[in-house]
């Protein structure tokens, strides 16, 4: 199989090329599924991913004190809840600007890149995520109960499922179950928690509730991935199904690989999975 690449149309404007370049550099996992979406929906989802990745880089930075993280995230949320003011945003970032990547510094561009009809819902979802991240930064990301885990995974992943569902309805009139949408996001996040457990532990972070074993987290992941499978049943547009199915299939296969003692899927397995799920649609992009 050829090396996967998405070929940007020569007619694509510079803003589209710039957004897709940064998207590809920040996440191969979501870059591929986003390429299957069409027109304004592709721009809306790409914008949402970039905005959420922008705030994630603040939340995840080891050299920013937690109190400062929380304050920056809360102020970013307030800016997102209104007409985004880039001057105020850049001034607010000034003390930590040297620590932040391009995707974070260009947040205003990602907001502007989103089609106007979807922009408000995207900004509000990103603002809610920023507020949740601020809360968890102040808590040192300490998860002690299943309720804590549900709360954390909602803010960093479940609400993404809800926002995407809003976008499916906006663009294609597709209605989905909110709880299943949250389960979709939680399932993907639970797989990430399992995959990154050792790395998280090394930096002093743990997302396992007290007394939970790895088997308990596997069960949590499987429970939510089952909801994700049910979520897929309401999506009848092929391009949107492809977008949702690829990360879900990766999650199922990564979970299976970890059960067999592997850390993750191999690159060859990833490429085979893309071919299995997307078929001819993927061949057109390679």
Number of C-alpha atoms within 10 A of each C-alpha: 9 8 7 13 13 17 10 14 9 7 8 10 10 9 13 16 15 14 20 21 13 15 22 16 11 18 13 10 14 18 21 22 22 25 23 21 20 13 11 16 22 20 22 27 23 25 28 26 21 26 26 24 19 23 24 18 16 25 22 13 13 11 10 15 12 20 13 17 23 23 17 22 25 21 19 23 24 17 17 25 18 12 11 18 12 15 9 12 19 15 10 15 17 10 10 14 14 9 14 15 13 12 22 20 17 17 24 17 17 24 22 13 20 23 18 12 13 20 19 17 18 28 25 17 24 28 25 20 25 29 22 21 25 25 21 20 21 16 11 13 17 19 20 15 15 15 11 17 19 16 16 22 23 21 23 20 21 26 23 24 23 23 22 22 22 20 22 19 13 15 16 14 12 16 14 20 14 17 14 22 26 26 30 30 25 32 28 25 22 26 24 15 20 21 17 13 16 13 12 14 11 9 9 11 15 20 23 22 17 12 9 13 11 12 11 13 18 18 13 18 26 19 14 23 26 15 21 25 17 17 22 18 10 13 19 11 12 13 19 22 19 23 21 22 19 22 18 20 19 20 23 17 17 23 25 14 15 16 12 10 9 13 14 18 18 12 9 10 14 18 15 14 17 23 16 13 16 20 12 10 15 20 13 9 15 12
